[in-house]
Amino acid sequence: MALFRTANVGTEDRVVRIVLAAIAAIAAYAYLAAPWSYVAYAVALILLLTAVVRFCPAYALFGASTCRRPTAH
């Protein structure tokens, strides 16, 4: 479970995920028909959840991270 304690979503990435989640939710509500609206809502929920908890399982799977690393002085 130590894997879930490590944040791998940086600040800029969080902002992008929140904006994309809002766009997907608006598109699902206003423009998409039933099967595709459910997909868009699911995508929006996943993007919002990963932005809030600062952890992306796909990033962890591939060893990626958008968090800034502390610089050595």
Buried (B, 14 or more C-beta within 10 A) or exposed (E): EEEEEEBBBBEEBBEBBBEBBEBBBEBBEEEBEEEEBEEBBEBBEBBBEBBEEBBBEEBBEEEEBBBEEEEEE
